[in-house]
Amino acid sequence: MPMLTPSQVHLDAPLTNLTLAYLQSQDTFIADKVFPTVDVQKQSDKYYKYNQGEFNRSGQRKALAPRTRPERVGMSLSNDNYFADVFGLATDFDEQTLANEDAALETRAMGAQMLTMNMLIDREKDFVSNFFSDNVWGTNWDGVSAVPSDEQVRNWDDYTNSTPIVDVRNLSRTIKLKSGGFKPNTMVVSKAVRDVLVDHPDILARLNGGATVNNPALITDAKLAEIFEVENFYILEAIENTAAEGAADVNAFLGGNDAMLCYTPSTVGLRAPAAGVTFAWNSIAGVSGAGLTVESFTGDFLRVEGIAEEIHVKMAYDMKIVGADLGGFINSVLA
């Protein structure tokens, strides 16, 4: 006697309450957190810079006899410029595909999220190339595996001989001296460097007198900021896929094995020093400098090509070092 089976009484169909998409958390990205953003009205312009040394110069005064005038000193100005490039990505959806789409897919929304994620990753890469790189700051040191000399530190993954806390303190002092009195308040490290630091004996020894040596999980980023005497501690841990379309994914963390120290104010304006700035051009229609603008286009000009909707994301900015002496970099701090 024939009997029904489970596969006969059910036809497989897509779930309506589950789809899988690999989206990094936007909290992962730090390009808009480390340095302040300056809104600008034009794609390019200039800005003034006072001469730092003239504000800290000593030995110019003189004792005044009756009816004598004080020594006169002067100030000088220089200027620099920015240029905000406009960046964009787009995707489109044809009429037939949208009409036949299963409800759970929400391809329009996912298309916008894909474009956003791609743009955020590229903006993070711009941060790395402009700020988190060797020989762009006023102070540049190197990590070495041997006994360090001037402008060198022992690689921090050498747990026996390295001294990361002392190294950062020395780098901070060097930057403060070179910048004329501004103590760095922000530290940025790569994911690899952060993972080495949380297991470093010098770091663990600072927690409750060393009582938590066997529990590095208790080391929060706030605790690392406290240990390194900075207000902000950021980790470059965004991931990029460098493979060409159609090839197997090649995922990598941004940031290499490096560390950076700098002074950055919470806001920037007149007479406010900063190591770096992002100039955000927000005047052009459909563009946001500080974040992303997402636009949707429909109409006959697309329908003649069978396209039901086209989605654009855009942003316009220039990431620029404006105070090189306010920053320092340690290249290859891990072996």
Buried (B, 14 or more C-beta within 10 A) or exposed (E): EEEEEEEEEEEEEEEEEEEEEEEBEEEBBBBBBBBBBBEBEEBEBEBEBEEBEEEEEEEEEEEEEEEEEEEEEEEEEEEEEBEBEBBBBEBBBBBEEEEEEEEEEBBBEBBBBBBBBBBBBBBBBBBBEBBBBBEBBBBBBBBBBEEBEEEBBBBBBBEEEBBBBEBBEBBBEBBBEBBBEBBBBBBBBBBBBBBBBBEBEBBBBBBEEEEBBEEBEEBEBEBBBEBBBBEBBBBBBBBBBEEEEEEEEEEEBBBBBBBBBBBBBEEBEEEEBBBBBBBBBBBBEBBBBBBBBBBEBEEEEBEEEEBBBBBBBBBBBBBBBBBBBBBBBBBBBBB
